[in-house]
Amino acid sequence: MLRKGIGIDVGSTQITICSLESGILLKEPSAVAVDVDNDEILGVGTAAVKMVQESPERLRLYWPIWDHVEKQERMVTVMLKTFLRRALGRTLLRPQVMLSIPCDLTEATTSAIEDAMLAAGASRVHLLEAPLCAALGAGLDFASPVGQMLVHVGASRTEAAMIFIGDMVTHLTVPVGGAQFDSAIIRYLRDKHRVYIGKRTAEQIKMRIGNVSGDHEEKKLDVKGRSVDDRTPRVVSLSSKEMLGAMRDPISEVLDAVVSVVEQTGEDMRADIAKGGIVLTGGAVLPGMDQFLADVLGLRARTATNADTAAAEGAALALERLSNT
């Protein structure tokens, strides 16, 4: 199938591939399964996660994006090549690619991901910061001479940006995202309830009762874990109000980043934010986070309907606009 180009959101825990013609082509964990004896790559994406769950003693799961791209470029290349084949099928045409990337990457990391993408089969690679991609994907109007604020919450970082006519006037990245929310829940259960849970359980708790807005129906959830003291199975009853307290520290860091960007923005654009509000995107946006920001900041805030895929969709749109210039 002929495709002019694709947009890819390269996340530390998930990769999403999109084309304007066909929409979302692929959404899989950015994971690689490696044999511990000979370092052979045996699986990529969803298959890799399943393989390691079934054979944890023989296989190790790696998440090579973003912290280890330079050191594990071969692994990243194999992963991206596999994802391209799954998304596009067998084709002789090498696609043009627009990559949505974090704002805080070093030059070495940026160069490494570009080289890996070319080695994986792309004919040409363009790079664009995630807040700009997400803003396009969420439907923000880049032609409008009005300041617009976007907060992109990913797995390992949150990026707050003030955007004006397609450019970031002010932006700030903090190392807080879905992984840090999960870690906070794990620490809370260990310290408060003396129960150990794993990352997958923490993520399920976060998504089911992790509503950070005080204006919602209280939810409860029974969670299975193991006693920190004697490792015996235990069940703990948790509430959504409790989870708000558990995640207080990482949520406060996100809030501080948003406040910092607002404070660094000129008076005219602050007036634009007051009128237009704040748009949230990213796969790690917590339930109720938009209402929480609205309540604390006294500004309108909304979560994009396509929050988890906005960056990939925006990357595809950005590539089309680039091709038409």
Secondary structure, DSSP 8 states (H G I E B T S, - for coil): ---SEEEEEE-SSEEEEEETTTEEEEEEE--EEEETTT--EEEETHHHHHHHHH-TTTEEEE--TTTTTTTTHHHHHHHHHHHHHHHH-S-S---EEEEEE-TT--HHHHHHHHHHHHHHT-SEEEEEEHHHHHHHHTT--TTSSS-EEEEEE-SS-EEEEEEETTEEEEEEEES-SHHHHHHHHHHHHHHHS-EE--HHHHHHHHHHH----SSS---EEEEEEEETTT--EEEEEEEHHHHHHHTHHHHHHHHHHHHHHHHHS-HHHHHHHHHH-EEEESTT--TTHHHHHHHHHSS-EEE-TTTTTHHHHHHHHHHHHHHT-
